[in-house]
Amino acid sequence: LGDAARCVVPPREKRLSKTLLGQAEQKVRKVRPTVIAITGSYGKTTTKNYLAHLLASTHTVLASPA
């Protein structure tokens, strides 16, 4: 049964993920969000929190929880 599942499930998952990815791409194209990426070795979370706080007064902000 396990071997059969390994043959059947991956193609279905792939098809489902393509559908979900297509829906996500359409949503992003429709919304056209401004994305800000913060990189570096130190201070990313603090910078993210300050930036989210500052922008929240004039923009809709979604900062990652981690």
C-alpha beads as a LAMMPS data file, in Angstrom:
LAMMPS data file: protein, C-alpha beads

66 atoms
65 bonds

1 atom types
1 bond types

-500.0 500.0 xlo xhi
-500.0 500.0 ylo yhi
-500.0 500.0 zlo zhi

Masses

1 110.0

Atoms # bond

1 1 1 0.000 0.000 0.000
2 1 1 2.856 2.363 0.846
3 1 1 4.583 1.700 -2.477
4 1 1 1.340 2.315 -4.369
5 1 1 0.854 5.624 -2.551
6 1 1 4.388 6.686 -3.510
7 1 1 3.456 6.148 -7.169
8 1 1 0.048 7.827 -7.062
9 1 1 0.503 10.772 -4.696
10 1 1 3.456 12.729 -6.233
11 1 1 1.780 13.423 -9.617
12 1 1 -1.386 14.580 -7.852
13 1 1 0.586 16.804 -5.482
14 1 1 2.457 18.294 -8.436
15 1 1 -0.794 19.031 -10.273
16 1 1 -2.332 20.586 -7.150
17 1 1 0.749 22.707 -6.458
18 1 1 0.679 24.034 -10.050
19 1 1 -2.934 25.081 -9.543
20 1 1 -2.178 26.791 -6.235
21 1 1 0.938 28.463 -7.652
22 1 1 -1.081 29.780 -10.600
23 1 1 -3.705 31.216 -8.239
24 1 1 -1.010 32.845 -6.106
25 1 1 0.674 34.361 -9.165
26 1 1 -2.653 35.823 -10.332
27 1 1 -3.277 37.342 -6.903
28 1 1 0.201 38.893 -6.751
29 1 1 -0.222 40.345 -10.270
30 1 1 -3.583 41.808 -9.243
31 1 1 -2.405 43.270 -5.927
32 1 1 1.063 44.353 -7.164
33 1 1 2.553 44.634 -3.662
34 1 1 5.711 46.525 -2.836
35 1 1 8.100 43.973 -1.357
36 1 1 10.974 44.999 0.882
37 1 1 13.667 42.427 1.612
38 1 1 16.081 42.930 4.494
39 1 1 19.313 40.938 4.424
40 1 1 22.443 40.805 6.502
41 1 1 24.009 39.057 9.453
42 1 1 22.708 41.135 12.371
43 1 1 19.711 43.334 13.151
44 1 1 17.267 42.026 10.530
45 1 1 14.387 41.432 12.937
46 1 1 14.807 44.769 14.662
47 1 1 15.039 46.574 11.315
48 1 1 11.956 44.706 10.061
49 1 1 9.979 45.659 13.165
50 1 1 10.979 49.345 13.008
51 1 1 10.238 49.528 9.284
52 1 1 6.849 47.818 9.699
53 1 1 5.961 50.223 12.519
54 1 1 6.966 53.281 10.497
55 1 1 5.168 52.198 7.315
56 1 1 2.002 51.037 9.086
57 1 1 0.789 54.613 9.520
58 1 1 0.533 55.121 5.745
59 1 1 0.489 51.615 4.216
60 1 1 -0.973 48.173 4.747
61 1 1 1.926 46.195 6.170
62 1 1 2.462 42.457 6.468
63 1 1 5.699 41.609 8.257
64 1 1 6.716 37.976 8.602
65 1 1 6.362 36.714 12.183
66 1 1 9.875 35.218 12.317

Bonds

1 1 1 2
2 1 2 3
3 1 3 4
4 1 4 5
5 1 5 6
6 1 6 7
7 1 7 8
8 1 8 9
9 1 9 10
10 1 10 11
11 1 11 12
12 1 12 13
13 1 13 14
14 1 14 15
15 1 15 16
16 1 16 17
17 1 17 18
18 1 18 19
19 1 19 20
20 1 20 21
21 1 21 22
22 1 22 23
23 1 23 24
24 1 24 25
25 1 25 26
26 1 26 27
27 1 27 28
28 1 28 29
29 1 29 30
30 1 30 31
31 1 31 32
32 1 32 33
33 1 33 34
34 1 34 35
35 1 35 36
36 1 36 37
37 1 37 38
38 1 38 39
39 1 39 40
40 1 40 41
41 1 41 42
42 1 42 43
43 1 43 44
44 1 44 45
45 1 45 46
46 1 46 47
47 1 47 48
48 1 48 49
49 1 49 50
50 1 50 51
51 1 51 52
52 1 52 53
53 1 53 54
54 1 54 55
55 1 55 56
56 1 56 57
57 1 57 58
58 1 58 59
59 1 59 60
60 1 60 61
61 1 61 62
62 1 62 63
63 1 63 64
64 1 64 65
65 1 65 66
